[in-house]
Amino acid sequence: ELKNMNEAKKHDPRFELKNMKNDREKARLKLERRKRALERKAAEEAKKQAKEAAKKAEEEAKQQAAAKQHAEEAAKQKILEEKQQLLRDYCQPFLTFKPLNKTQLKKPTVIPAENVEMLVRETTSEELDKVLAFLKPLHEKTTSVLNAEIVPFCKTVNKMASQFRKKKQERQQQAKASLKKKNTQAEEERAWSRDELVNLAKATSMYPTGVTDRWQVIADFLGSRSGDEVKKMVAKLRRGEVTIGPASEDEHKTSLNKKTAKRSGDGSEDTSSANAWSQEEQNTFQKLLREHRQLKGAAKWSAIAAGIPGKSNEDCKAQFQYCKQLALARRAKK
């Protein structure tokens, strides 16, 4: 019976109409989805093109600005070169490549080539305008064969060159003084930590007065200061301007943590350090020194440190300096 009812529905015009409507609705929805997808794709493509166009326009604007700036600089440079050449042309008839004698210094009829080049190199375009404006009327009078008309021109050029040479020297001295002051301030501002001061005290005992290049040796031992910094700090310590105070709470905790980390498996502390060398380590060190005497620099200390467990390149280098100074001190006593 149910089968007969389904067969009847298939041939019922009402059901056929409903199925047609559903099919049309599905087709419409599918078309709308496709349309929206195409619209999104078109919008994204338009956005991408707009972004690329904006980027291209920005790059073109930068290129145009750079080209304009380059053209302006080239024009300025050309004008400057024309002014420099004009100054050279003014002075050309009176050039000399020999130093002036006493008579020529008082009443010069020639101009040293270095003076002309000093004015050319050390003057700005504006300064060169003033120099040319001042020299032009004097130059016009030099067409006379009389030395009396030539002397004022040559004397003025030489005097100007001397003034600009003096200004150049003053600028160089100021720059040098400024750099020195900046370096000094940087050294003074970098405060010494307590650990550095403790190591400095140890190093001054290890390398006493009389050690060759003592301050640099101590600086090498510290590894973070220059010889001048070491010398100044030692002087301050002696005058009492700086003292090595007790460790802060944070430093004390750090020290405890380091000691705890160094404890071995059985609970004992590892007492080895860069400054503690056993007799066996010293013997091995001397043996490796002989074996690697052909090596130089960092390669030498790396090779030696590789043969002594627990010792770094810096440890080996410091031990070498220490042994060297001990040998020199014993030789001096004899």
C-alpha positions in Angstrom: 0.0 0.0 0.0 2.8 2.4 0.9 4.5 1.6 -2.4 1.4 2.4 -4.3 1.1 5.7 -2.4 4.7 6.7 -3.4 4.0 5.8 -7.0 0.9 7.9 -6.9 2.9 10.9 -5.5 5.4 10.7 -8.3 2.7 11.2 -10.9 0.8 13.8 -8.8 1.1 17.3 -10.6 1.2 19.1 -7.2 4.4 17.2 -6.1 6.0 17.7 -9.5 5.4 21.5 -9.2 6.9 21.5 -5.7 10.0 19.6 -6.9 10.4 22.1 -9.7 10.2 25.0 -7.3 12.8 23.4 -5.0 15.2 22.8 -7.9 14.8 26.5 -9.1 15.5 27.7 -5.5 18.6 25.5 -5.3 19.8 26.8 -8.6 19.2 30.4 -7.5 21.1 30.0 -4.3 24.0 28.3 -6.1 24.1 31.2 -8.6 24.0 33.8 -5.7 26.9 32.0 -3.9 28.9 32.0 -7.1 28.1 35.7 -7.7 29.2 36.6 -4.2 32.4 34.6 -4.6 33.2 36.4 -7.8 32.4 39.8 -6.2 34.7 39.0 -3.2 37.5 37.9 -5.6 37.0 41.1 -7.7 37.1 43.3 -4.5 40.3 41.6 -3.3 41.9 42.0 -6.7 40.9 45.6 -6.8 42.3 46.2 -3.3 45.5 44.4 -4.3 45.8 46.5 -7.5 45.1 49.7 -5.5 47.8 48.8 -3.0 50.3 48.0 -5.7 49.4 51.3 -7.5 49.9 53.3 -4.3 53.2 51.5 -3.7 54.3 52.2 -7.2 53.2 55.9 -6.9 55.2 56.2 -3.7 58.3 54.7 -5.2 58.0 57.0 -8.2 57.6 60.0 -5.9 60.7 59.0 -4.0 62.6 58.5 -7.2 61.5 61.9 -8.5 62.4 63.5 -5.2 65.8 61.8 -5.3 66.4 62.8 -8.9 65.4 66.4 -8.1 67.7 66.4 -5.1 70.5 64.9 -7.2 69.9 67.5 -9.9 70.0 70.3 -7.4 73.2 69.0 -5.8 74.8 68.6 -9.2 73.8 72.2 -10.1 75.2 73.5 -6.8 78.4 71.5 -7.4 78.8 72.8 -10.9 78.4 76.4 -9.6 80.9 75.7 -6.9 83.4 74.3 -9.3 83.0 77.3 -11.6 83.7 79.6 -8.7 86.7 77.5 -7.7 88.0 77.6 -11.2 87.5 81.4 -11.3 89.6 81.8 -8.2 92.3 79.6 -9.8 92.2 81.7 -12.9 92.6 84.9 -10.8 95.7 83.4 -9.1 97.2 81.5 -12.1 99.6 84.2 -13.3 101.2 84.6 -9.8 101.4 80.9 -8.8 104.6 79.5 -7.3 105.5 76.1 -5.9 108.3 77.4 -3.8 108.1 78.7 -0.2 108.1 82.5 0.1 111.3 84.2 1.3 111.3 87.1 3.9 111.0 89.8 1.2 108.1 88.0 -0.5 106.3 87.6 2.8 106.3 91.4 3.3 105.7 92.4 -0.3 104.6 89.2 -2.2 104.4 89.2 -5.9 103.6 85.5 -6.0 101.1 83.1 -4.4 102.0 79.6 -3.2 99.9 77.0 -4.9 99.0 75.5 -1.5 97.4 78.8 -0.5 95.1 78.7 -3.5 94.1 75.1 -2.9 93.5 75.9 0.8 90.9 78.6 -0.3 89.4 76.2 -2.8 89.0 73.2 -0.4 88.2 74.9 2.8 85.6 77.5 1.8 81.9 77.0 1.3 80.0 78.4 -1.7 78.9 81.4 0.3 82.4 82.1 1.7 83.8 81.7 -1.8 81.4 84.4 -3.1 82.8 86.8 -0.5 86.4 85.9 -1.3 85.8 86.5 -5.1 83.8 89.7 -4.5 86.7 91.0 -2.4 89.4 89.9 -4.8 87.8 91.0 -8.0 88.6 94.7 -7.8 92.2 93.9 -6.7 92.6 91.5 -9.6 91.5 94.0 -12.1 94.4 96.2 -11.1 96.9 93.4 -11.6 96.9 93.9 -15.4 99.4 96.7 -14.7 103.0 95.7 -15.1 103.8 97.5 -11.9 104.5 95.3 -8.9 102.8 97.9 -6.7 99.5 96.8 -8.2 100.2 93.1 -7.9 101.3 93.1 -4.3 97.9 94.0 -2.7 96.2 91.1 -4.6 98.9 88.5 -3.7 99.1 89.7 -0.1 95.3 89.5 0.3 95.1 85.9 -1.1 97.9 84.8 1.1 96.4 86.4 4.2 93.0 84.8 3.5 94.6 81.4 3.0 96.4 81.8 6.4 93.1 82.7 8.1 91.2 79.7 6.7 94.2 77.4 7.5 94.0 78.7 11.1 90.2 78.0 11.2 90.8 74.5 9.9 93.4 73.8 12.7 91.0 75.2 15.3 88.2 72.9 14.1 90.5 69.9 14.2 91.6 70.7 17.7 88.0 71.2 18.8 86.9 67.9 17.3 89.9 66.2 18.9 89.2 67.7 22.3 85.5 66.9 22.0 86.3 63.2 21.2 88.7 63.0 24.1 86.2 64.5 26.5 83.5 62.1 25.3 85.8 59.1 25.8 86.9 60.4 29.2 83.3 60.8 30.3 82.4 57.3 29.0 85.2 55.8 31.1 84.2 57.8 34.2 80.5 57.0 33.8 81.1 53.3 33.6 80.9 52.4 37.3 83.1 49.7 38.8 81.2 46.8 40.3 82.2 45.3 43.6 83.4 42.1 41.9 85.7 44.2 39.7 87.1 46.0 42.7 87.7 42.7 44.6 89.5 41.3 41.5 91.5 44.5 41.2 92.7 44.2 44.8 93.7 40.6 44.0 95.5 41.6 40.8 97.5 44.4 42.5 98.8 41.7 45.0 99.6 39.3 42.2 101.4 41.9 40.1 103.2 44.2 42.5 105.2 47.4 41.8 108.1 46.6 39.5 106.2 44.4 37.2 106.8 45.5 33.6 103.8 47.3 32.1 102.0 46.6 35.4 98.7 48.5 34.7 98.1 46.8 31.3 98.9 43.4 32.8 96.3 44.0 35.5 93.8 45.2 32.9 94.4 42.0 30.9 93.8 40.0 34.1 90.4 41.9 34.7 89.4 41.6 31.0 86.9 44.5 31.2 89.1 47.6 31.8 91.8 49.5 30.2 95.2 50.2 31.7 94.3 53.9 32.3 91.1 52.9 34.1 93.0 50.5 36.3 95.6 53.2 37.2 93.0 55.8 38.0 91.0 53.4 40.2 94.1 52.2 42.1 94.9 55.8 42.8 91.4 56.5 44.1 91.5 53.4 46.3 94.8 54.6 47.8 93.4 58.0 48.5 90.3 56.5 50.1 87.9 58.1 47.5 86.6 54.6 46.8 86.2 51.7 49.2 85.3 48.0 48.7 82.1 47.8 50.8 80.4 44.6 51.9 78.5 42.6 49.4 74.9 43.5 48.8 72.1 41.1 49.5 71.7 40.3 45.8 75.4 39.8 45.4 75.5 37.6 48.5 72.7 35.4 47.0 74.4 35.2 43.7 77.6 34.1 45.4 75.7 31.4 47.4 74.1 30.2 44.2 77.4 29.9 42.4 78.9 28.0 45.3 75.8 25.7 45.4 76.1 25.1 41.7 79.8 24.2 42.1 79.1 21.5 44.7 80.0 18.0 43.5 77.9 14.9 43.8 79.2 14.0 47.3 78.4 17.4 48.7 82.0 18.8 48.7 82.8 22.1 47.1 84.9 22.3 43.9 87.8 24.5 44.9 89.4 24.8 41.5 89.5 28.3 40.0 91.4 30.4 37.5 93.8 31.4 40.2 94.3 28.0 42.0 96.8 25.8 40.1 97.8 22.4 41.5 101.4 21.1 41.1 100.1 18.6 38.6 98.3 21.3 36.5 101.4 23.5 36.6 103.6 20.6 35.4 101.1 19.9 32.6 101.0 23.6 31.7 104.8 23.8 31.4 104.8 20.7 29.2 102.1 22.0 26.9 103.9 25.4 26.6 106.9 23.5 25.2 104.8 21.4 22.9 102.9 24.4 21.4 105.7 26.9 21.4 105.3 27.3 17.6 101.7 28.5 18.0 100.8 32.2 18.4 97.9 34.1 20.0 94.5 32.6 20.7 95.4 29.4 18.9 98.2 28.8 21.4 96.1 29.3 24.5 93.2 27.2 23.1 95.5 24.3 22.5 97.0 24.5 26.0 93.6 24.9 27.7 92.3 21.9 25.8 95.0 19.8 27.6 94.2 21.0 31.1 90.6 20.2 32.3 88.8 23.0 34.1 91.1 25.8 32.7 90.1 28.4 30.1 92.2 30.3 27.5 92.2 33.3 29.8 93.3 31.1 32.8 96.3 29.8 30.9 97.2 33.3 29.6 97.0 34.8 33.1 99.1 31.9 34.5 101.7 32.5 31.9 101.9 36.2 32.8 102.1 35.3 36.5 104.9 32.8 36.0 106.7 35.3 33.8 106.6 38.1 36.4 107.7 35.7 39.2 110.7 34.7 37.1 111.6 38.3 36.4 111.2 39.2 40.1 113.5 36.3 41.2 116.1 37.2 38.6 116.0 40.9 39.8 116.7 39.7 43.4 119.8 37.8 42.3 
